[in-house]
Amino acid sequence: MSALTLKGIPEDVMNRIRELADTERRSLNQQAILLLERAVAEQPNSFGTAYRRFREQHGPSPLTKGDLSGLRSDDPGREVRL
């Protein structure tokens, strides 16, 4: 089993992990491992995926293609779909 040492954890984050560990009756180490496991298991959303999910929940976009003309794109060949 590997070991990891973390330095510079913000006090509010550390306090929250302690609270969670106490509430769930886990050691601080067990709680930190659980939170790390959950974090790395999550699939990061691309902007397109997040936007589609948002549109499914909130309806069609009020934007038109002209509204997007001034936006910078890291991929100039990529089409923006509304």
N, C-alpha and C positions, 0 to 999 in steps of 0.2 A: 504494500500500500504506500502511495506517495504522500509526501508532506508538503505543505505550502505555508509560508509565513507572509502575512499581509501587514504592511506598515502604512501609517498615515490614514487610517480609516476615520472619516469624519465622526465626531462624537455623537451626532444625532442618528447616524446610521448604526453605530455600535449599540446605542441605547435601544433602538428599534429591534435589532437582532436579539438583544438580551430579553426584551419584553416578549417577543415571539417565542423564544426558547422557554421562558418561564410559563407562558400560557399553554404551550404544547407539551410541557413537561419533558423537554429535551435538554441535553447539555448544549452549551454555546457552540461547541464543535459540531455536534450533530445538526443543529439548526443551520449553521453556516454551510455545511455540506449539502443539506437539503435545498437551501436557497440557490446554491451554485448549480446543483443538478437541474433544478427547474429552469434556471436562466439559460443554460446551454442547450436544453432540450427544446426551447422555443424556436420556432421557425421565424426568422426576421421577415417582415413584410417589405416588399418593394413598394415604392410610391404608387405604382399602378395598381397593385393588389389592394393596398389600403384605400386608395381613391375609389376603386370599384365597390369595395365593401361599404364605404361611406355613402356612395350613390345608391346602392341597394336599400340602405336604411332611410335615406333622406330624399330620395327622388332625383329627377334629372337636374343637371347643372344649369344654373342661370347664366353661365358664361357662354360667349360665342367665340369662334376662332379669332375674331378681331380683338377680343379682350386679352388674348395671350400674345399678341404680336411683340410686345416690349419685353417679354421674359427671356432671360438668358438660358441657354441650354448647354449642358456639358456635352451633349451629343447632337450636333446640328442636324444630322440626318434623321433623327428620331421624330416621328409624328406624335403630336399631342392629341389624344382623343378625349372628347368631352362626353 
